[in-house]
Amino acid sequence: MAAEARRARQGMPCPYGMDVRESMNTVGELKSRFRAKYGEEPVVYRAPGRVNLIGEHTDYNDGFVFPAAIDLFTYVAIAPRTDRVIRVHSENFGEDLDFALDGTPENVPAGWARYVLGVALILERQGHALKGANLLIRGEVPIGAGVSSSAAVEVAAGYSLLANSGFRLEGRTLARICQRAENEVVGTRSGIMDQLASACGVAGRALLVDCRSLEFRALPLPAGIRLVICNTMVKRELAASAYNTRRAECEEGVRVLVQRYPEIRALRDATMEQLESCRVEMPGNVFRRCRHVISENARVLEAAQALEQGRLSDLRRAMAESHRSLRDDYEVSCAELDLLVERANREPGVHGARMTGAGFGGCTINLVEAEAVQAFRDHVASGYEQRMRVKPDIYVCSAADGVKQID
């Protein structure tokens, strides 16, 4: 998989799906590096990133989402210690983190370390007495691209720390813990989608998720369709962006709606007719944010039904409407995302294109027929580079299983 990720970053053709030999090579290399650093034999776990086919900014509004875990992973090699110290080395950043489980850190470090520490702190607060451990982390999920590199770190770290301590939690429970870590320790008020997809993903399938109940159905993706992710190369930090502002605007909309419709608990419960009846009582930006969320929830259910019934033209329409709503009503797109979607929709063999993730940069998701992938990559990359003077990274992915141990 490491070789596959390198090929994707370099613009070279990627094989479709996970090559077991490449996975084993990654595991062997990680174990060798772990032995060299810590002098012990580790166990290796991996958690995937995710791409969202449709359903953006609906998860923290108790709505519906339709993500798939993807075969780009964060790996954690881990071995127990005799004390209650967690020692972590990040290969990506060449940095180390040490913290004692007995006591609260005075200063929570910034960056990648905050996600690992945050998960450990939440696990401890919930009564899971962790054992000390040495960890080595390697991430292949592009950072700051909107494909959940942070959730992959959280889920991989949480799963491995639990296993190292003799615990095992159901995937939805682990996802909630990781979400709490991101909300309470990292400071990003994210919904549950990213962590749930990373913990509960199913190979070859997308998850239709009810973010209120956390019930989900795994729906098969067409065998001849590839998940092609185009990276604008525009980085964004969610906690420092307008992400939290958008969530606050949704909450303001709910406060207005509840005054007239007390049965509403979240935007997931509101209809478009109810929203229209409160229009004059809301600031314009709040109304538009709510309109996006309510319409997006409907599009998720329509898209899932279209996929199940093989109506790919309806799926394409829903994805196009989603992107327009994110651009115009939620205002989280940008010129780079819009250009990638525009270029994608010109290509033959494309059954849907839209921005994916929180926005403000990051990636688009494209459903592309396998035989059209190479031409799609060439044309979209060249058109984007000509306009933006930067070459986009393009990843050809398959839907992957959620977090697991690999040997």
MARMAR-872768 format. One record per residue (C-alpha): x negated, y, z; chain; residue number from 1; residue in one letter. Coordinates in nm, 3 decimals, padded with zeros to 5 digits. Layout:
<pts>
PT:X:Y:Z:A:NUM:a
...
</pts>
This chain:
<pts>
PT:00.000:00.000:00.000:A:1:m
PT:-00.288:00.234:00.065:A:2:a
PT:-00.402:00.175:-00.293:A:3:a
PT:-00.048:00.237:-00.417:A:4:e
PT:-00.026:00.566:-00.230:A:5:a
PT:-00.360:00.675:-00.372:A:6:r
PT:-00.244:00.595:-00.725:A:7:r
PT:00.074:00.797:-00.668:A:8:a
PT:-00.121:01.097:-00.542:A:9:r
PT:-00.356:01.077:-00.839:A:10:q
PT:-00.070:01.063:-01.089:A:11:g
PT:-00.144:00.703:-01.187:A:12:m
PT:00.124:00.439:-01.244:A:13:p
PT:00.250:00.274:-00.927:A:14:c
PT:00.371:-00.084:-00.906:A:15:p
PT:00.733:-00.112:-00.804:A:16:y
PT:00.774:-00.241:-00.452:A:17:g
PT:00.528:-00.351:-00.189:A:18:m
PT:00.234:-00.565:-00.295:A:19:d
PT:00.174:-00.813:-00.012:A:20:v
PT:-00.198:-00.835:-00.087:A:21:r
PT:-00.233:-00.457:-00.062:A:22:e
PT:-00.045:-00.466:00.268:A:23:s
PT:-00.279:-00.732:00.403:A:24:m
PT:-00.580:-00.534:00.287:A:25:n
PT:-00.448:-00.232:00.478:A:26:t
PT:-00.398:-00.442:00.791:A:27:v
PT:-00.745:-00.594:00.764:A:28:g
PT:-00.906:-00.255:00.718:A:29:e
PT:-00.715:-00.105:01.011:A:30:l
PT:-00.812:-00.394:01.237:A:31:k
PT:-01.175:-00.357:01.137:A:32:s
PT:-01.173:00.017:01.212:A:33:r
PT:-00.993:-00.045:01.542:A:34:f
PT:-01.254:-00.304:01.650:A:35:r
PT:-01.533:-00.062:01.561:A:36:a
PT:-01.376:00.218:01.768:A:37:k
PT:-01.234:00.029:02.066:A:38:y
PT:-01.409:-00.309:02.063:A:39:g
PT:-01.080:-00.504:02.076:A:40:e
PT:-00.846:-00.693:01.844:A:41:e
PT:-00.523:-00.497:01.779:A:42:p
PT:-00.171:-00.576:01.667:A:43:v
PT:-00.052:-00.370:01.368:A:44:v
PT:00.294:-00.218:01.317:A:45:y
PT:00.431:00.003:01.043:A:46:r
PT:00.730:00.237:01.004:A:47:a
PT:00.847:00.385:00.674:A:48:p
PT:00.923:00.735:00.564:A:49:g
PT:01.264:00.800:00.417:A:50:r
PT:01.431:00.974:00.129:A:51:v
PT:01.790:01.094:00.145:A:52:n
PT:01.998:01.024:-00.164:A:53:l
PT:02.267:01.269:-00.054:A:54:i
PT:02.396:01.422:00.270:A:55:g
PT:02.171:01.711:00.374:A:56:e
PT:02.213:01.902:00.702:A:57:h
PT:02.516:01.688:00.786:A:58:t
PT:02.351:01.463:01.046:A:59:d
PT:02.334:01.721:01.324:A:60:y
PT:02.697:01.806:01.247:A:61:n
PT:02.811:01.448:01.331:A:62:d
PT:02.858:01.382:00.960:A:63:g
PT:02.761:01.125:00.699:A:64:f
PT:02.424:01.065:00.533:A:65:v
PT:02.295:00.821:00.272:A:66:f
PT:01.918:00.767:00.317:A:67:p
PT:01.684:00.486:00.223:A:68:a
PT:01.357:00.393:00.392:A:69:a
PT:01.074:00.404:00.137:A:70:i
PT:00.760:00.200:00.091:A:71:d
PT:00.526:00.473:00.212:A:72:l
PT:00.434:00.394:00.572:A:73:f
PT:00.274:00.507:00.895:A:74:t
PT:00.062:00.229:01.048:A:75:y
PT:-00.022:00.189:01.414:A:76:v
PT:-00.287:-00.053:01.539:A:77:a
PT:-00.262:-00.102:01.915:A:78:i
PT:-00.417:-00.300:02.202:A:79:a
PT:-00.344:-00.284:02.577:A:80:p
PT:-00.558:-00.113:02.839:A:81:r
PT:-00.591:-00.204:03.205:A:82:t
PT:-00.499:00.148:03.322:A:83:d
PT:-00.203:00.377:03.246:A:84:r
PT:-00.383:00.589:02.988:A:85:v
PT:-00.276:00.630:02.626:A:86:i
PT:-00.567:00.695:02.392:A:87:r
PT:-00.481:00.772:02.029:A:88:v
PT:-00.698:00.832:01.723:A:89:h
PT:-00.550:00.977:01.402:A:90:s
PT:-00.738:00.873:01.089:A:91:e
PT:-00.561:01.139:00.884:A:92:n
PT:-00.680:01.426:01.104:A:93:f
PT:-00.992:01.273:01.255:A:94:g
PT:-00.869:01.372:01.600:A:95:e
PT:-00.825:01.200:01.935:A:96:d
PT:-00.565:01.237:02.208:A:97:l
PT:-00.588:01.107:02.565:A:98:d
PT:-00.314:01.140:02.825:A:99:f
PT:-00.223:00.964:03.149:A:100:a
PT:00.126:00.821:03.187:A:101:l
PT:00.116:00.895:03.561:A:102:d
PT:00.183:01.267:03.556:A:103:g
PT:00.325:01.525:03.317:A:104:t
PT:00.078:01.688:03.077:A:105:p
PT:00.036:02.056:03.151:A:106:e
PT:-00.002:02.152:02.788:A:107:n
PT:00.163:01.947:02.514:A:108:v
PT:-00.074:01.951:02.215:A:109:p
PT:00.044:02.084:01.880:A:110:a
PT:00.057:01.892:01.555:A:111:g
PT:00.068:01.514:01.512:A:112:w
PT:-00.018:01.444:01.877:A:113:a
PT:00.305:01.604:01.997:A:114:r
PT:00.511:01.333:01.827:A:115:y
PT:00.323:01.046:01.991:A:116:v
PT:00.315:01.208:02.332:A:117:l
PT:00.680:01.308:02.304:A:118:g
PT:00.797:00.953:02.239:A:119:v
PT:00.590:00.820:02.531:A:120:a
PT:00.733:01.085:02.765:A:121:l
PT:01.094:01.011:02.667:A:122:i
PT:01.042:00.635:02.704:A:123:l
PT:00.902:00.691:03.052:A:124:e
PT:01.190:00.921:03.148:A:125:r
PT:01.437:00.652:03.042:A:126:q
PT:01.281:00.397:03.274:A:127:g
PT:01.054:00.206:03.036:A:128:h
PT:00.733:00.174:03.237:A:129:a
PT:00.472:00.169:02.963:A:130:l
PT:00.133:00.004:02.986:A:131:k
PT:-00.179:00.189:02.887:A:132:g
PT:-00.291:00.141:02.528:A:133:a
PT:-00.547:00.229:02.265:A:134:n
PT:-00.392:00.330:01.933:A:135:l
PT:-00.522:00.403:01.585:A:136:l
PT:-00.277:00.573:01.347:A:137:i
PT:-00.289:00.600:00.970:A:138:r
PT:-00.014:00.772:00.774:A:139:g
PT:00.063:00.740:00.404:A:140:e
PT:00.386:00.941:00.419:A:141:v
PT:00.318:01.286:00.267:A:142:p
PT:00.309:01.549:00.541:A:143:i
PT:00.540:01.848:00.513:A:144:g
PT:00.714:01.710:00.205:A:145:a
PT:01.057:01.638:00.351:A:146:g
PT:01.024:01.258:00.350:A:147:v
PT:01.002:01.218:00.727:A:148:s
PT:00.635:01.180:00.807:A:149:s
PT:00.716:01.291:01.163:A:150:s
PT:00.991:01.031:01.210:A:151:a
PT:00.761:00.758:01.076:A:152:a
PT:00.499:00.853:01.337:A:153:v
PT:00.759:00.863:01.614:A:154:e
PT:00.918:00.530:01.527:A:155:v
PT:00.587:00.350:01.469:A:156:a
PT:00.443:00.486:01.794:A:157:a
PT:00.756:00.413:01.995:A:158:g
PT:00.797:00.060:01.863:A:159:y
PT:00.430:-00.027:01.918:A:160:s
PT:00.418:00.123:02.271:A:161:l
PT:00.730:-00.073:02.365:A:162:l
PT:00.597:-00.398:02.221:A:163:a
PT:00.262:-00.345:02.393:A:164:n
PT:00.453:-00.317:02.722:A:165:s
PT:00.678:-00.619:02.668:A:166:g
PT:00.991:-00.427:02.564:A:167:f
PT:01.200:-00.439:02.252:A:168:r
PT:01.488:-00.202:02.177:A:169:l
PT:01.761:-00.221:01.915:A:170:e
PT:01.685:00.004:01.619:A:171:g
PT:01.955:00.260:01.689:A:172:r
PT:01.841:00.295:02.049:A:173:t
PT:01.482:00.350:01.940:A:174:l
PT:01.600:00.608:01.686:A:175:a
PT:01.783:00.804:01.957:A:176:r
PT:01.471:00.807:02.175:A:177:i
PT:01.259:00.934:01.888:A:178:c
PT:01.516:01.201:01.807:A:179:q
PT:01.507:01.317:02.169:A:180:r
PT:01.129:01.343:02.148:A:181:a
PT:01.156:01.566:01.842:A:182:e
PT:01.431:01.778:01.995:A:183:n
PT:01.298:01.814:02.349:A:184:e
PT:00.919:01.793:02.313:A:185:v
PT:00.841:01.900:01.955:A:186:v
PT:01.113:02.166:01.955:A:187:g
PT:01.284:02.082:01.625:A:188:t
PT:01.659:02.035:01.667:A:189:r
PT:01.675:01.754:01.412:A:190:s
PT:01.961:01.512:01.364:A:191:g
PT:01.932:01.134:01.384:A:192:i
PT:01.902:01.046:01.014:A:193:m
PT:01.525:01.035:00.976:A:194:d
PT:01.455:00.822:01.279:A:195:q
PT:01.748:00.588:01.208:A:196:l
PT:01.637:00.523:00.850:A:197:a
PT:01.280:00.455:00.965:A:198:s
PT:01.395:00.219:01.240:A:199:a
PT:01.679:00.039:01.058:A:200:c
PT:01.595:00.052:00.686:A:201:g
PT:01.676:-00.248:00.466:A:202:v
PT:01.470:-00.340:00.160:A:203:a
PT:01.650:-00.274:-00.166:A:204:g
PT:01.934:-00.086:00.004:A:205:r
PT:02.040:00.259:00.113:A:206:a
PT:02.217:00.317:00.445:A:207:l
PT:02.556:00.486:00.456:A:208:l
PT:02.536:00.624:00.810:A:209:v
PT:02.803:00.773:01.035:A:210:d
PT:02.590:01.004:01.248:A:211:c
PT:02.849:01.022:01.525:A:212:r
PT:02.885:00.650:01.593:A:213:s
PT:02.552:00.547:01.433:A:214:l
PT:02.739:00.272:01.251:A:215:e
PT:02.599:00.208:00.906:A:216:f
PT:02.641:-00.007:00.598:A:217:r
PT:02.347:-00.116:00.383:A:218:a
PT:02.451:-00.075:00.020:A:219:l
PT:02.242:-00.232:-00.259:A:220:p
PT:02.067:-00.002:-00.502:A:221:l
PT:02.083:-00.098:-00.872:A:222:p
PT:01.794:-00.328:-00.958:A:223:a
PT:01.692:-00.120:-01.260:A:224:g
PT:01.681:00.215:-01.077:A:225:i
PT:01.367:00.356:-00.914:A:226:r
PT:01.349:00.618:-00.641:A:227:l
PT:01.119:00.882:-00.789:A:228:v
PT:01.017:01.154:-00.545:A:229:i
PT:00.866:01.476:-00.680:A:230:c
PT:00.668:01.690:-00.437:A:231:n
PT:00.670:02.066:-00.497:A:232:t
PT:00.347:02.089:-00.293:A:233:m
PT:00.516:02.368:-00.096:A:234:v
PT:00.460:02.286:00.271:A:235:k
PT:00.692:02.383:00.551:A:236:r
PT:00.700:02.341:00.928:A:237:e
PT:01.057:02.274:01.037:A:238:l
PT:01.021:02.415:01.389:A:239:a
PT:00.883:02.742:01.248:A:240:a
PT:01.133:02.767:00.960:A:241:s
PT:01.497:02.859:00.933:A:242:a
PT:01.600:02.501:01.019:A:243:y
PT:01.700:02.580:01.376:A:244:n
PT:01.876:02.895:01.257:A:245:t
PT:02.092:02.690:01.020:A:246:r
PT:02.193:02.463:01.303:A:247:r
PT:02.285:02.759:01.522:A:248:a
PT:02.496:02.901:01.237:A:249:e
PT:02.687:02.572:01.216:A:250:c
PT:02.747:02.581:01.589:A:251:e
PT:02.880:02.936:01.559:A:252:e
PT:03.120:02.816:01.290:A:253:g
PT:03.247:02.541:01.520:A:254:v
PT:03.304:02.794:01.800:A:255:r
PT:03.527:02.996:01.568:A:256:v
PT:03.715:02.691:01.439:A:257:l
PT:03.779:02.551:01.787:A:258:v
PT:03.966:02.864:01.889:A:259:q
PT:04.234:02.776:01.635:A:260:r
PT:04.185:02.399:01.610:A:261:y
PT:04.084:02.267:01.954:A:262:p
PT:04.063:01.908:01.829:A:263:e
PT:03.748:01.992:01.630:A:264:i
PT:03.428:01.873:01.799:A:265:r
PT:03.187:01.928:01.510:A:266:a
PT:03.199:02.035:01.146:A:267:l
PT:03.250:01.668:01.059:A:268:r
PT:03.608:01.707:01.197:A:269:d
PT:03.699:02.018:00.998:A:270:a
PT:03.874:02.033:00.662:A:271:t
PT:03.813:02.289:00.393:A:272:m
PT:04.165:02.424:00.449:A:273:e
PT:04.092:02.482:00.817:A:274:q
PT:03.767:02.657:00.731:A:275:l
PT:03.940:02.883:00.478:A:276:e
PT:04.199:02.980:00.741:A:277:s
PT:03.917:03.111:00.964:A:278:c
PT:03.720:03.284:00.691:A:279:r
PT:03.786:03.640:00.801:A:280:v
PT:03.678:03.557:01.156:A:281:e
PT:03.332:03.435:01.050:A:282:m
PT:03.027:03.618:00.921:A:283:p
PT:02.974:03.540:00.553:A:284:g
PT:02.660:03.338:00.610:A:285:n
PT:02.829:03.123:00.877:A:286:v
PT:03.124:03.054:00.647:A:287:f
PT:02.891:02.943:00.367:A:288:r
PT:02.691:02.713:00.597:A:289:r
PT:03.013:02.547:00.712:A:290:c
PT:03.143:02.518:00.356:A:291:r
PT:02.829:02.332:00.257:A:292:h
PT:02.850:02.084:00.545:A:293:v
PT:03.221:02.007:00.498:A:294:i
PT:03.187:01.962:00.122:A:295:s
PT:02.865:01.764:00.160:A:296:e
PT:03.030:01.513:00.392:A:297:n
PT:03.292:01.447:00.125:A:298:a
PT:03.021:01.411:-00.141:A:299:r
PT:02.835:01.149:00.063:A:300:v
PT:03.141:00.924:00.079:A:301:l
PT:03.214:00.981:-00.290:A:302:e
PT:02.855:00.903:-00.387:A:303:a
PT:02.844:00.583:-00.183:A:304:a
PT:03.168:00.463:-00.339:A:305:q
PT:03.039:00.552:-00.686:A:306:a
PT:02.720:00.353:-00.623:A:307:l
PT:02.915:00.050:-00.499:A:308:e
PT:03.138:00.058:-00.805:A:309:q
PT:02.857:00.119:-01.053:A:310:g
PT:02.986:00.464:-01.153:A:311:r
PT:02.644:00.624:-01.192:A:312:l
PT:02.781:00.926:-01.379:A:313:s
PT:02.989:01.016:-01.072:A:314:d
PT:02.684:00.967:-00.851:A:315:l
PT:02.487:01.204:-01.074:A:316:r
PT:02.763:01.464:-01.053:A:317:r
PT:02.776:01.443:-00.673:A:318:a
PT:02.398:01.486:-00.646:A:319:m
PT:02.409:01.790:-00.877:A:320:a
PT:02.687:01.949:-00.671:A:321:e
PT:02.490:01.877:-00.355:A:322:s
PT:02.186:02.061:-00.487:A:323:h
PT:02.393:02.362:-00.593:A:324:r
PT:02.556:02.377:-00.250:A:325:s
PT:02.220:02.357:-00.074:A:326:l
PT:02.086:02.631:-00.300:A:327:r
PT:02.381:02.870:-00.287:A:328:d
PT:02.569:02.805:00.038:A:329:d
PT:02.303:02.668:00.273:A:330:y
PT:02.020:02.866:00.109:A:331:e
PT:01.746:02.613:00.176:A:332:v
PT:01.623:02.556:-00.177:A:333:s
PT:01.345:02.750:-00.350:A:334:c
PT:01.227:02.822:-00.704:A:335:a
PT:01.000:02.518:-00.703:A:336:e
PT:01.275:02.276:-00.600:A:337:l
PT:01.518:02.428:-00.849:A:338:d
PT:01.266:02.391:-01.131:A:339:l
PT:01.200:02.025:-01.053:A:340:l
PT:01.572:01.949:-01.052:A:341:v
PT:01.623:02.142:-01.375:A:342:e
PT:01.338:01.954:-01.547:A:343:r
PT:01.460:01.618:-01.418:A:344:a
PT:01.810:01.670:-01.552:A:345:n
PT:01.670:01.714:-01.905:A:346:r
PT:01.515:01.368:-01.903:A:347:e
PT:01.681:01.052:-02.039:A:348:p
PT:01.740:00.769:-01.794:A:349:g
PT:01.803:01.000:-01.497:A:350:v
PT:02.111:00.918:-01.288:A:351:h
PT:02.080:01.193:-01.030:A:352:g
PT:01.845:01.466:-00.913:A:353:a
PT:01.853:01.697:-00.612:A:354:r
PT:01.637:01.840:-00.338:A:355:m
PT:01.594:01.608:-00.042:A:356:t
PT:01.507:01.685:00.318:A:357:g
PT:01.556:02.006:00.510:A:358:a
PT:01.442:02.227:00.223:A:359:g
PT:01.224:02.540:00.221:A:360:f
PT:00.990:02.336:-00.003:A:361:g
PT:00.920:01.965:00.004:A:362:g
PT:01.058:01.716:-00.246:A:363:c
PT:01.330:01.622:-00.487:A:364:t
PT:01.480:01.275:-00.518:A:365:i
PT:01.551:01.135:-00.863:A:366:n
PT:01.726:00.811:-00.958:A:367:l
PT:01.549:00.699:-01.273:A:368:v
PT:01.581:00.389:-01.491:A:369:e
PT:01.265:00.181:-01.462:A:370:a
PT:01.176:00.198:-01.831:A:371:e
PT:01.210:00.578:-01.827:A:372:a
PT:00.986:00.637:-01.524:A:373:v
PT:00.656:00.695:-01.702:A:374:q
PT:00.798:00.945:-01.950:A:375:a
PT:00.984:01.116:-01.664:A:376:f
PT:00.664:01.155:-01.466:A:377:r
PT:00.468:01.290:-01.759:A:378:d
PT:00.729:01.542:-01.873:A:379:h
PT:00.835:01.668:-01.530:A:380:v
PT:00.477:01.704:-01.407:A:381:a
PT:00.358:01.889:-01.717:A:382:s
PT:00.659:02.124:-01.722:A:383:g
PT:00.622:02.203:-01.352:A:384:y
PT:00.247:02.257:-01.375:A:385:e
PT:00.290:02.489:-01.671:A:386:q
PT:00.533:02.710:-01.479:A:387:r
PT:00.399:02.689:-01.123:A:388:m
PT:00.027:02.643:-01.192:A:389:r
PT:00.013:02.345:-00.958:A:390:v
PT:00.051:01.975:-01.033:A:391:k
PT:00.327:01.803:-00.836:A:392:p
PT:00.266:01.473:-00.663:A:393:d
PT:00.511:01.210:-00.786:A:394:i
PT:00.581:00.892:-00.590:A:395:y
PT:00.762:00.595:-00.741:A:396:v
PT:00.920:00.411:-00.450:A:397:c
PT:01.144:00.123:-00.359:A:398:s
PT:01.377:00.099:-00.061:A:399:a
PT:01.189:-00.069:00.226:A:400:a
PT:01.257:-00.243:00.555:A:401:d
PT:01.243:-00.046:00.878:A:402:g
PT:00.977:-00.064:01.148:A:403:v
PT:00.815:-00.402:01.201:A:404:k
PT:00.501:-00.584:01.306:A:405:q
PT:00.277:-00.697:01.021:A:406:i
PT:-00.001:-00.956:01.033:A:407:d
</pts>
